[in-house]
Amino acid sequence: MKQKMKLLIAFMTVLTLPGYTCKAQNTINFPEIGAVDRFDGALDGLISKDAEIEVLCGGFEWAEGPVWVPEAGNLFGGYVLFSDIPNNAVMKWQEGVGASVFMKPAGYTGVGDYGKEPGSNGLALDSGGRLVLCEHGDRRISVLTKGGGKMTLADNWNGQRFNSPNDLAIRSNGDVYFTDPVYGLPNRADDPLRETDFCGIYRLQPDGIVTVQYKNVSRPNGIAFSPDEKTLYVANSDGNDPVWRAFPVQSDGNLGLPRPFFDSSKEDRIARGGGDGLKVDVHGNVFATGPGGVLVLSPRGKLLGRIATGERIANVGWGNDGSVLYLTSDMYLCRIQTTTRGTGFQSK
């Protein structure tokens, strides 16, 4: 650990919390951590054997929800935005520049304290390139408009406020599917502010209609579509039911009954445990944070390998040309080069 921290001090952006004093880094010589566990030869076709996990910046309390923002005409092609939930901030990291505060407050704009996780969580871009946020403290799905102001897209179902929107997936027709566990409520499941008695999976349509799609996942979390958008994958972060589910997307956009996609309790090469964020590549492989790191699962739910940073890990997101996988791992933002590409990026 001491050696790792020395490397971080030498090569990384330094962030002083909670004041967020940021010093830019201008090096491409990033330290590496962790390792890639290879359980199946098929992983070699997705991640080369010499791929390393690079630490880009650190000093955050709990990093989440990385999303790549392309930038036309920029030498480096864009930047990464990610949430630091306890510090109620969205952070920005850009190659050759370093880390800075992009938005604060990011998930709670009320008066006074709002628990330990008040900030934004999952982030995504809509078809217009606008940033869409899951907000814990304000208990809503919001969008950052081109003018720089926020607009609420949804904050309730049938007049009942959401628990704490966690993660989201945006379909090509503009529908936003999101999960709503209790982690952002100050007292979680026992919070007196809670208005629904379930943790739902919701669909928000462009016309503002919100519908509950499923109520029977105890702690729904990460969420992402298959490349053809006919399947929606949802992680459950409950270790008592450590099952990733695959929901069929029906012709009208509603979800059918799910099937088990992957169950960590039935896999002896990893510990039993629930999942957090996840993303899918153009071939239908699922990169899902879970026990010990990012689990790489085939389209049929076979465990191919694991990207293990050695730290707790929350979420992942594709970036650059779609072949770079960014990881929010506890206090760090990391990345690893792959030989595949994420959904939403042009296939090789």
Rosetta blueprint (number, residue, H / E / L):
1 M L
2 K H
3 Q H
4 K H
5 M H
6 K H
7 L H
8 L H
9 I H
10 A H
11 F H
12 M L
13 T E
14 V E
15 L E
16 T E
17 L L
18 P L
19 G L
20 Y L
21 T E
22 C E
23 K E
24 A L
25 Q L
26 N L
27 T L
28 I L
29 N L
30 F L
31 P L
32 E E
33 I E
34 G L
35 A E
36 V E
37 D E
38 R E
39 F L
40 D L
41 G H
42 A H
43 L H
44 D H
45 G H
46 L L
47 I L
48 S L
49 K L
50 D L
51 A L
52 E L
53 I E
54 E E
55 V E
56 L E
57 C E
58 G L
59 G L
60 F L
61 E L
62 W L
63 A E
64 E E
65 G E
66 P E
67 V E
68 W E
69 V E
70 P E
71 E L
72 A L
73 G L
74 N L
75 L L
76 F L
77 G L
78 G E
79 Y E
80 V E
81 L E
82 F E
83 S E
84 D E
85 I L
86 P L
87 N L
88 N L
89 A E
90 V E
91 M E
92 K E
93 W E
94 Q E
95 E L
96 G L
97 V L
98 G E
99 A E
100 S E
101 V E
102 F E
103 M E
104 K L
105 P L
106 A L
107 G L
108 Y L
109 T L
110 G L
111 V L
112 G L
113 D L
114 Y L
115 G L
116 K L
117 E L
118 P L
119 G L
120 S E
121 N E
122 G E
123 L E
124 A E
125 L E
126 D L
127 S L
128 G L
129 G L
130 R L
131 L E
132 V E
133 L E
134 C E
135 E E
136 H L
137 G L
138 D L
139 R L
140 R E
141 I E
142 S E
143 V E
144 L E
145 T L
146 K L
147 G L
148 G L
149 G L
150 K E
151 M E
152 T E
153 L E
154 A E
155 D L
156 N E
157 W E
158 N L
159 G L
160 Q E
161 R E
162 F L
163 N L
164 S L
165 P L
166 N L
167 D L
168 L E
169 A E
170 I E
171 R L
172 S L
173 N L
174 G L
175 D L
176 V E
177 Y E
178 F E
179 T E
180 D E
181 P L
182 V L
183 Y L
184 G L
185 L L
186 P L
187 N L
188 R H
189 A H
190 D H
191 D L
192 P L
193 L L
194 R L
195 E L
196 T L
197 D L
198 F L
199 C L
200 G E
201 I E
202 Y E
203 R E
204 L E
205 Q L
206 P L
207 D L
208 G L
209 I L
210 V E
211 T E
212 V E
213 Q E
214 Y E
215 K L
216 N L
217 V L
218 S L
219 R L
220 P E
221 N E
222 G E
223 I E
224 A E
225 F E
226 S L
227 P L
228 D L
229 E L
230 K L
231 T E
232 L E
233 Y E
234 V E
235 A E
236 N E
237 S L
238 D L
239 G L
240 N L
241 D L
242 P L
243 V E
244 W E
245 R E
246 A E
247 F E
248 P E
249 V E
250 Q L
251 S L
252 D L
253 G L
254 N L
255 L E
256 G L
257 L L
258 P L
259 R E
260 P E
261 F E
262 F E
263 D E
264 S H
265 S H
266 K H
267 E L
268 D L
269 R L
270 I L
271 A L
272 R L
273 G L
274 G L
275 G L
276 D L
277 G L
278 L E
279 K E
280 V E
281 D E
282 V L
283 H L
284 G L
285 N L
286 V E
287 F E
288 A E
289 T E
290 G E
291 P L
292 G L
293 G E
294 V E
295 L E
296 V E
297 L E
298 S L
299 P L
300 R L
301 G L
302 K L
303 L E
304 L E
305 G E
306 R E
307 I E
308 A E
309 T L
310 G L
311 E L
312 R L
313 I L
314 A L
315 N E
316 V E
317 G E
318 W E
319 G E
320 N L
321 D L
322 G L
323 S L
324 V E
325 L E
326 Y E
327 L E
328 T E
329 S E
330 D L
331 M L
332 Y E
333 L E
334 C E
335 R E
336 I E
337 Q E
338 T L
339 T L
340 T L
341 R L
342 G E
343 T L
344 G L
345 F L
346 Q L
347 S L
348 K L
